Amino acid sequence: MRKENIKNKVTLKGRVLRMLKVYLDNCCYNRPYDDQTQLKVSLQTQAKLQIQKEAIMGECELVWSYVLDFENSANPFEFKRNAIQEWKDVAKKMITENEEIINLANQLKLKGLGTKDALHVACAIYAKADYFVTTDDKVLNKNIDLINVISPIDYINEKGVK
C-alpha cells in the first residue's frame, strides 16, 4: 500500500496525464447487500459507494472485467445481479480474457490466491489499474507487489475525502 495520499489524477509538473483507474472486485460490488448492522461492513459500504460516486463524477475510472461478469451472472438474486451489472456501463475499460491474464493469474495463485481472486487481480494488473479495491481480508493480507491492493476504507482514508 502506498504511503502518500491518493490523488484522483496522475500528474506530471501540474499537467494531468490520466485519471486513476480503480478495479473493484465482486466482494466490493456486493458489500451493500451484506449485513449493515456490522460496523465494518457498513463503513466498507459507505467507502465503496464513495468510490462509485467519484466514478460517476468523472474523478476516477472504473475497470470492469469478464470475471466480474462471470461472478455476477451466478448471483441468485436478480435485483442484486441487475444493480451490479449496471456498473459495467459506468466502467471506462472492459477487460476480456486472454493468455496474458491467465498466465498472470496462475502466477498469483502461487502466492496463495484462489482462482477467481487471482483472475480479478490479474485483470486489474492487465488493465494497468492503479488500485485493486477489495473487502476480502484473504486478498488484502497477501503480498501482491504488482498492484496496490487496498480496502475501500483505506482508499478513502488515504484520499482524505471529507
Backbone as CSV, one residue per row, in Angstrom:
resi,resn,N_x,N_y,N_z,CA_x,CA_y,CA_z,C_x,C_y,C_z
1,MET,0.841,-1.178,0.000,0.000,0.000,0.000,0.887,1.243,0.000
2,ARG,0.527,2.219,-0.780,1.297,3.455,-0.847,1.146,4.254,0.431
3,LYS,2.206,4.980,0.779,2.171,5.798,1.985,1.651,7.206,1.705
4,GLU,1.896,7.713,0.481,1.439,9.066,0.189,-0.063,9.068,-0.088
5,ASN,-0.665,10.232,-0.005,-2.089,10.342,-0.263,-2.409,10.021,-1.709
6,ILE,-3.541,9.405,-1.919,-4.014,9.083,-3.251,-4.573,10.356,-3.879
7,LYS,-4.202,10.596,-5.099,-4.760,11.718,-5.854,-5.662,11.148,-6.938
8,ASN,-6.631,11.933,-7.397,-7.559,11.461,-8.417,-6.928,11.360,-9.790
9,LYS,-5.864,12.121,-10.007,-5.259,12.150,-11.330,-3.765,11.902,-11.210
10,VAL,-3.217,11.251,-12.222,-1.781,11.090,-12.316,-1.267,12.327,-13.036
11,THR,-0.371,13.062,-12.391,0.097,14.327,-12.957,1.615,14.342,-13.103
12,LEU,2.075,15.223,-13.949,3.495,15.474,-14.128,3.643,16.972,-14.327
13,LYS,4.360,17.605,-13.403,4.572,19.050,-13.459,3.251,19.806,-13.617
14,GLY,2.251,19.360,-12.881,0.964,20.055,-12.869,0.040,19.707,-14.026
15,ARG,0.509,18.914,-14.986,-0.337,18.519,-16.122,-0.981,17.178,-15.835
16,VAL,-2.266,17.079,-16.119,-2.975,15.819,-15.920,-2.602,14.865,-17.049
17,LEU,-2.064,13.723,-16.685,-1.726,12.709,-17.683,-2.879,11.745,-17.895
18,ARG,-3.525,11.355,-16.810,-4.680,10.455,-16.906,-5.370,10.358,-15.551
19,MET,-6.587,9.867,-15.586,-7.344,9.636,-14.356,-6.870,8.332,-13.721
20,LEU,-7.022,8.240,-12.409,-6.739,6.982,-11.721,-7.716,5.923,-12.199
21,LYS,-7.209,4.713,-12.381,-8.059,3.576,-12.733,-8.204,2.703,-11.488
22,VAL,-9.442,2.355,-11.189,-9.758,1.588,-9.978,-10.557,0.351,-10.374
23,TYR,-10.111,-0.803,-9.883,-10.814,-2.067,-10.101,-11.444,-2.470,-8.775
24,LEU,-12.757,-2.528,-8.734,-13.496,-3.026,-7.571,-13.804,-4.495,-7.819
25,ASP,-13.497,-5.360,-6.875,-13.801,-6.769,-7.086,-15.258,-7.058,-6.731
26,ASN,-15.660,-8.293,-6.947,-17.055,-8.680,-6.738,-17.483,-8.513,-5.279
27,CYS,-16.566,-8.721,-4.348,-16.888,-8.513,-2.926,-17.317,-7.072,-2.683
28,CYS,-16.625,-6.134,-3.314,-16.982,-4.710,-3.161,-18.375,-4.426,-3.707
29,TYR,-18.635,-4.921,-4.905,-19.939,-4.650,-5.517,-21.082,-5.246,-4.699
30,ASN,-20.823,-6.339,-4.010,-21.868,-6.983,-3.211,-21.954,-6.459,-1.777
31,ARG,-21.000,-5.663,-1.349,-20.955,-5.219,0.044,-22.234,-4.520,0.502
32,PRO,-22.889,-3.696,-0.294,-24.120,-3.045,0.190,-25.253,-4.021,0.522
33,TYR,-25.154,-5.251,0.045,-26.198,-6.251,0.289,-25.881,-7.136,1.490
34,ASP,-24.753,-6.882,2.131,-24.385,-7.629,3.330,-25.014,-6.984,4.564
35,ASP,-24.869,-7.627,5.704,-25.461,-7.184,6.966,-24.865,-5.846,7.410
36,GLN,-25.633,-4.780,7.233,-25.162,-3.427,7.534,-25.183,-3.097,9.024
37,THR,-25.642,-4.022,9.856,-25.592,-3.769,11.299,-24.173,-3.970,11.841
38,GLN,-23.302,-4.602,11.051,-21.899,-4.756,11.429,-21.164,-3.480,11.018
39,LEU,-20.497,-2.851,11.952,-19.854,-1.564,11.695,-18.865,-1.634,10.535
40,LYS,-18.003,-2.633,10.525,-17.005,-2.751,9.456,-17.678,-2.851,8.086
41,VAL,-18.718,-3.635,7.993,-19.447,-3.804,6.726,-20.076,-2.487,6.307
42,SER,-20.677,-1.794,7.247,-21.316,-0.508,6.947,-20.295,0.528,6.472
43,LEU,-19.152,0.599,7.137,-18.109,1.542,6.738,-17.540,1.195,5.366
44,GLN,-17.321,-0.099,5.121,-16.839,-0.519,3.808,-17.853,-0.174,2.717
45,THR,-19.115,-0.337,3.022,-20.171,0.001,2.067,-20.132,1.481,1.727
46,GLN,-20.053,2.327,2.748,-20.033,3.774,2.503,-18.800,4.182,1.695
47,ALA,-17.668,3.575,1.989,-16.441,3.892,1.255,-16.557,3.436,-0.199
48,LYS,-17.099,2.258,-0.408,-17.274,1.737,-1.770,-18.238,2.620,-2.549
49,LEU,-19.307,3.057,-1.919,-20.262,3.948,-2.596,-19.619,5.277,-2.956
50,GLN,-18.699,5.756,-2.117,-17.977,6.993,-2.415,-17.107,6.824,-3.661
51,ILE,-16.449,5.683,-3.776,-15.628,5.416,-4.961,-16.504,5.415,-6.208
52,GLN,-17.665,4.783,-6.115,-18.571,4.753,-7.263,-19.085,6.160,-7.593
53,LYS,-19.337,6.950,-6.571,-19.761,8.339,-6.799,-18.674,9.088,-7.562
54,GLU,-17.413,8.880,-7.161,-16.302,9.534,-7.849,-16.231,9.093,-9.314
55,ALA,-16.516,7.828,-9.566,-16.512,7.337,-10.952,-17.599,8.025,-11.769
56,ILE,-18.768,8.175,-11.182,-19.872,8.851,-11.882,-19.525,10.313,-12.144
57,MET,-18.838,10.927,-11.190,-18.475,12.343,-11.314,-17.242,12.542,-12.214
58,GLY,-16.675,11.465,-12.701,-15.507,11.567,-13.567,-14.212,11.829,-12.828
59,GLU,-14.185,11.511,-11.548,-12.988,11.748,-10.733,-12.049,10.543,-10.699
60,CYS,-12.519,9.405,-11.162,-11.687,8.217,-11.325,-12.377,7.351,-12.377
61,GLU,-11.666,6.351,-12.851,-12.224,5.455,-13.862,-12.327,4.055,-13.295
62,LEU,-13.503,3.457,-13.441,-13.675,2.067,-13.038,-13.225,1.152,-14.160
63,VAL,-12.671,0.007,-13.763,-12.306,-1.048,-14.699,-13.265,-2.207,-14.461
64,TRP,-13.779,-2.789,-15.526,-14.680,-3.941,-15.449,-14.004,-5.107,-16.165
65,SER,-14.357,-6.335,-15.794,-13.747,-7.494,-16.444,-14.757,-8.603,-16.686
66,TYR,-14.339,-9.523,-17.524,-15.128,-10.718,-17.793,-15.312,-11.549,-16.525
67,VAL,-14.388,-11.442,-15.581,-14.502,-12.183,-14.323,-15.649,-11.609,-13.487
68,LEU,-15.792,-10.286,-13.487,-16.935,-9.665,-12.805,-18.243,-10.113,-13.463
69,ASP,-18.266,-10.142,-14.797,-19.454,-10.639,-15.498,-19.783,-12.058,-15.070
70,PHE,-18.764,-12.921,-15.053,-18.960,-14.326,-14.704,-19.488,-14.482,-13.283
71,GLU,-18.819,-13.834,-12.336,-19.249,-13.970,-10.933,-20.635,-13.381,-10.717
72,ASN,-20.868,-12.223,-11.307,-22.158,-11.572,-11.107,-23.292,-12.383,-11.742
73,SER,-23.022,-13.045,-12.850,-24.071,-13.838,-13.511,-24.513,-15.011,-12.638
74,ALA,-23.677,-15.410,-11.696,-24.020,-16.518,-10.798,-24.782,-16.056,-9.561
75,ASN,-24.974,-14.735,-9.430,-25.703,-14.212,-8.272,-27.158,-14.666,-8.365
76,PRO,-27.651,-15.381,-7.357,-29.013,-15.913,-7.432,-30.101,-14.852,-7.260
77,PHE,-29.726,-13.647,-6.853,-30.703,-12.591,-6.617,-30.724,-11.640,-7.811
78,GLU,-31.792,-11.703,-8.573,-31.871,-10.932,-9.812,-31.692,-9.437,-9.582
79,PHE,-32.313,-8.886,-8.548,-32.210,-7.440,-8.330,-30.775,-7.028,-8.006
80,LYS,-30.051,-7.856,-7.263,-28.637,-7.564,-6.970,-27.812,-7.682,-8.250
81,ARG,-28.041,-8.764,-8.967,-27.309,-9.019,-10.209,-27.494,-7.853,-11.187
82,ASN,-28.729,-7.396,-11.353,-29.012,-6.296,-12.279,-28.397,-4.980,-11.807
83,ALA,-28.465,-4.711,-10.508,-27.907,-3.461,-9.969,-26.392,-3.433,-10.148
84,ILE,-25.747,-4.547,-9.892,-24.293,-4.613,-10.041,-23.912,-4.501,-11.518
85,GLN,-24.652,-5.170,-12.382,-24.338,-5.172,-13.809,-24.372,-3.767,-14.405
86,GLU,-25.171,-2.879,-13.837,-25.243,-1.507,-14.344,-23.910,-0.785,-14.256
87,TRP,-23.045,-1.211,-13.335,-21.743,-0.559,-13.187,-20.819,-0.856,-14.350
88,LYS,-21.128,-1.889,-15.111,-20.350,-2.182,-16.313,-20.426,-1.005,-17.288
89,ASP,-21.593,-0.374,-17.356,-21.780,0.774,-18.250,-21.027,2.011,-17.771
90,VAL,-20.749,2.093,-16.486,-20.006,3.234,-15.928,-18.505,3.047,-16.152
91,ALA,-18.071,1.791,-16.179,-16.643,1.494,-16.332,-16.116,2.057,-17.647
92,LYS,-14.909,2.575,-17.589,-14.266,3.156,-18.774,-13.423,2.129,-19.525
93,LYS,-13.130,1.010,-18.866,-12.291,-0.002,-19.502,-12.876,-1.374,-19.215
94,MET,-12.995,-2.197,-20.273,-13.509,-3.553,-20.153,-12.398,-4.525,-20.520
95,ILE,-12.123,-5.460,-19.636,-11.055,-6.436,-19.852,-11.664,-7.792,-20.208
96,THR,-11.203,-8.354,-21.318,-11.657,-9.673,-21.744,-10.533,-10.677,-21.540
97,GLU,-10.903,-11.929,-21.487,-9.934,-12.987,-21.218,-8.875,-13.061,-22.316
98,ASN,-7.642,-13.277,-21.885,-6.563,-13.520,-22.841,-5.476,-14.324,-22.139
99,GLU,-4.530,-14.781,-22.915,-3.481,-15.656,-22.385,-2.625,-14.969,-21.328
100,GLU,-2.358,-13.686,-21.510,-1.536,-12.957,-20.534,-2.218,-12.922,-19.160
101,ILE,-3.524,-12.718,-19.144,-4.275,-12.700,-17.880,-4.239,-14.080,-17.228
102,ILE,-4.445,-15.126,-18.021,-4.440,-16.491,-17.477,-3.068,-16.821,-16.885
103,ASN,-2.000,-16.476,-17.599,-0.648,-16.733,-17.095,-0.376,-15.959,-15.812
104,LEU,-0.777,-14.709,-15.787,-0.584,-13.890,-14.591,-1.393,-14.446,-13.419
105,ALA,-2.621,-14.868,-13.688,-3.464,-15.458,-12.633,-2.808,-16.719,-12.066
106,ASN,-2.226,-17.519,-12.924,-1.544,-18.731,-12.447,-0.366,-18.379,-11.545
107,GLN,0.352,-17.307,-11.868,1.444,-16.848,-11.002,0.898,-16.362,-9.659
108,LEU,-0.226,-15.660,-9.695,-0.830,-15.142,-8.463,-1.364,-16.275,-7.586
109,LYS,-1.826,-17.337,-8.199,-2.290,-18.494,-7.425,-1.152,-19.099,-6.613
110,LEU,0.068,-18.988,-7.113,1.242,-19.485,-6.379,1.479,-18.675,-5.109
111,LYS,0.932,-17.471,-5.047,1.046,-16.625,-3.846,-0.078,-16.922,-2.857
112,GLY,-0.934,-17.885,-3.211,-1.993,-18.294,-2.294,-3.374,-17.749,-2.606
113,LEU,-3.532,-17.061,-3.731,-4.862,-16.569,-4.097,-5.680,-17.696,-4.706
114,GLY,-6.982,-17.674,-4.454,-7.889,-18.600,-5.110,-8.016,-18.230,-6.583
115,THR,-8.607,-19.118,-7.365,-8.691,-18.915,-8.811,-9.402,-17.622,-9.179
116,LYS,-10.594,-17.395,-8.642,-11.339,-16.174,-9.016,-10.629,-14.912,-8.543
117,ASP,-10.102,-14.940,-7.334,-9.357,-13.773,-6.838,-8.139,-13.508,-7.714
118,ALA,-7.425,-14.563,-8.091,-6.251,-14.404,-8.949,-6.642,-13.820,-10.302
119,LEU,-7.762,-14.262,-10.843,-8.222,-13.724,-12.127,-8.613,-12.247,-12.001
120,HIS,-9.294,-11.895,-10.917,-9.642,-10.481,-10.699,-8.382,-9.619,-10.637
121,VAL,-7.431,-10.034,-9.812,-6.206,-9.249,-9.655,-5.453,-9.187,-10.983
122,ALA,-5.384,-10.302,-11.692,-4.704,-10.326,-12.987,-5.365,-9.365,-13.975
123,CYS,-6.677,-9.304,-13.974,-7.392,-8.367,-14.852,-7.053,-6.923,-14.491
124,ALA,-6.992,-6.643,-13.208,-6.664,-5.278,-12.762,-5.245,-4.909,-13.178
125,ILE,-4.321,-5.832,-13.023,-2.935,-5.575,-13.420,-2.855,-5.384,-14.933
126,TYR,-3.513,-6.263,-15.676,-3.512,-6.171,-17.137,-4.076,-4.827,-17.603
127,ALA,-5.100,-4.336,-16.900,-5.733,-3.058,-17.244,-4.873,-1.867,-16.840
128,LYS,-3.787,-2.150,-16.137,-2.935,-1.094,-15.585,-3.718,-0.208,-14.609
129,ALA,-4.592,-0.868,-13.840,-5.331,-0.151,-12.797,-4.338,0.310,-11.733
130,ASP,-4.635,1.455,-11.156,-3.784,1.971,-10.089,-4.080,1.275,-8.767
131,TYR,-5.326,0.843,-8.600,-5.743,0.220,-7.339,-6.674,-0.949,-7.596
132,PHE,-6.463,-2.001,-6.820,-7.377,-3.130,-6.754,-8.048,-3.025,-5.396
133,VAL,-9.338,-2.746,-5.396,-10.066,-2.495,-4.155,-10.917,-3.721,-3.820
134,THR,-10.753,-4.205,-2.600,-11.475,-5.396,-2.160,-11.825,-5.292,-0.681
135,THR,-12.849,-6.025,-0.289,-13.198,-6.155,1.128,-12.774,-7.531,1.657
136,ASP,-12.154,-8.322,0.813,-11.759,-9.689,1.152,-10.431,-9.668,1.915
137,ASP,-10.493,-9.957,3.215,-9.287,-9.934,4.051,-8.217,-10.913,3.559
138,LYS,-8.632,-12.047,2.995,-7.652,-13.013,2.490,-6.812,-12.390,1.370
139,VAL,-7.431,-11.606,0.528,-6.700,-10.944,-0.561,-5.879,-9.781,-0.007
140,LEU,-6.474,-9.021,0.887,-5.776,-7.873,1.471,-4.513,-8.288,2.216
141,ASN,-4.509,-9.491,2.762,-3.361,-9.948,3.556,-2.284,-10.649,2.732
142,LYS,-2.475,-10.756,1.424,-1.455,-11.359,0.559,-0.459,-10.289,0.128
143,ASN,0.758,-10.697,-0.100,1.797,-9.778,-0.564,1.784,-9.769,-2.092
144,ILE,1.044,-8.829,-2.658,0.940,-8.700,-4.113,1.615,-7.388,-4.492
145,ASP,2.788,-7.504,-5.073,3.568,-6.296,-5.336,3.362,-5.704,-6.729
146,LEU,2.515,-6.301,-7.538,2.306,-5.810,-8.901,1.215,-4.746,-9.008
147,ILE,0.475,-4.554,-7.922,-0.615,-3.577,-7.910,-0.888,-3.184,-6.456
148,ASN,-1.425,-2.017,-6.266,-1.825,-1.581,-4.924,-3.152,-2.236,-4.562
149,VAL,-3.110,-3.166,-3.626,-4.314,-3.840,-3.131,-4.730,-3.111,-1.869
150,ILE,-5.978,-2.678,-1.819,-6.406,-1.789,-0.742,-7.889,-2.006,-0.444
151,SER,-8.280,-1.774,0.783,-9.698,-1.852,1.145,-10.372,-0.528,0.759
152,PRO,-11.685,-0.527,0.591,-12.363,0.735,0.270,-12.169,1.792,1.357
153,ILE,-12.140,1.368,2.606,-11.957,2.308,3.720,-10.572,2.954,3.637
154,ASP,-9.538,2.138,3.430,-8.185,2.679,3.330,-8.037,3.587,2.111
155,TYR,-8.666,3.230,1.016,-8.627,4.062,-0.183,-9.181,5.451,0.137
156,ILE,-10.340,5.504,0.757,-10.983,6.781,1.100,-10.156,7.533,2.140
157,ASN,-9.666,6.830,3.149,-8.842,7.487,4.176,-7.598,8.128,3.573
158,GLU,-6.940,7.414,2.682,-5.735,7.957,2.059,-6.036,9.157,1.170
159,LYS,-7.196,9.137,0.550,-7.558,10.278,-0.311,-7.921,11.496,0.509
160,GLY,-8.312,11.274,1.744,-8.708,12.393,2.573,-10.070,12.946,2.221
161,VAL,-10.975,12.079,1.749,-12.331,12.519,1.414,-13.030,12.990,2.656
162,LYS,-13.703,14.096,2.549,-14.391,14.675,3.710,-15.849,14.280,3.707
